Amino acid sequence: MRKIILAAAIAGSALGLAACSEAADDAADTMADAEAVAEEATAEAGEAADAAGEVMDDAAADVEAAADEAVETAEGAMEEAAE
């Protein structure tokens, strides 16, 4: 009788460990998926930041060119007014 009770207790423990192990595996899979998504999002954010930097560089160059053109126009107008 004791052997049957002991065997039942061992079987119950084994089933409990198996269930915990399965839950742990599921949690590990979920964590791995979340980690992959986070890495992909980080990479995309880096690419977006690089693209934004390029746009800002282009805009700065356009502003500089417009400022140079405005200075040249103003200088030309001042020379014409002086004549």
C-alpha positions as CSV (number, residue, x, y, z in Angstrom):
1,M,0.0,0.0,0.0
2,R,2.8,2.4,0.9
3,K,4.5,1.6,-2.5
4,I,1.3,2.5,-4.3
5,I,0.9,5.8,-2.4
6,L,4.6,6.6,-3.0
7,A,4.3,5.8,-6.7
8,A,1.3,8.0,-7.0
9,A,3.1,10.8,-5.2
10,I,6.1,10.4,-7.5
11,A,3.9,10.4,-10.6
12,G,2.1,13.5,-9.4
13,S,5.4,15.2,-8.8
14,A,6.6,14.2,-12.2
15,L,3.5,15.5,-13.9
16,G,3.8,18.8,-11.9
17,L,7.4,19.2,-13.1
18,A,6.5,18.4,-16.6
19,A,3.8,21.1,-16.5
20,C,6.2,23.6,-15.0
21,S,8.8,22.7,-17.6
22,E,6.3,23.2,-20.4
23,A,5.3,26.6,-19.0
24,A,8.9,27.5,-18.7
25,D,9.5,26.5,-22.3
26,D,6.6,28.6,-23.4
27,A,7.8,31.5,-21.4
28,A,11.3,31.1,-22.8
29,D,9.9,31.0,-26.4
30,T,7.8,34.2,-25.6
31,M,10.9,35.9,-24.3
32,A,12.9,34.9,-27.4
33,D,10.2,36.3,-29.6
34,A,10.0,39.5,-27.7
35,E,13.8,39.9,-27.8
36,A,13.7,39.4,-31.6
37,V,11.0,42.0,-32.0
38,A,13.0,44.5,-29.7
39,E,16.1,44.0,-31.8
40,E,14.3,44.5,-35.0
41,A,12.7,47.7,-33.6
42,T,16.0,49.0,-32.5
43,A,17.6,48.4,-35.9
44,E,14.7,50.1,-37.6
45,A,14.9,53.1,-35.2
46,G,18.6,53.3,-36.0
47,E,17.9,53.4,-39.7
48,A,15.2,56.0,-39.2
49,A,17.6,58.1,-37.2
50,D,20.3,57.8,-40.0
51,A,17.7,58.8,-42.6
52,A,16.6,61.8,-40.5
53,G,20.2,62.9,-40.1
54,E,20.6,62.8,-43.9
55,V,17.5,64.9,-44.4
56,M,18.7,67.4,-41.8
57,D,22.1,67.6,-43.5
58,D,20.4,68.3,-46.9
59,A,18.1,70.9,-45.3
60,A,21.1,72.6,-43.7
61,A,22.9,72.7,-47.1
62,D,19.8,74.2,-48.7
63,V,19.5,76.9,-46.0
64,E,23.1,77.7,-46.4
65,A,22.8,78.0,-50.2
66,A,19.7,80.2,-49.8
67,A,21.5,82.4,-47.4
68,D,24.5,82.8,-49.7
69,E,22.1,83.7,-52.5
70,A,20.3,86.3,-50.4
71,V,23.6,87.9,-49.4
72,E,24.7,88.1,-53.1
73,T,21.3,89.6,-54.0
74,A,21.6,92.1,-51.3
75,E,25.1,93.0,-52.2
76,G,24.1,93.4,-55.8
77,A,21.2,95.6,-54.8
78,M,23.5,97.8,-52.7
79,E,26.0,98.2,-55.5
80,E,23.2,99.2,-57.9
81,A,21.8,101.7,-55.4
82,A,25.2,103.2,-54.9
83,E,25.6,103.9,-58.6
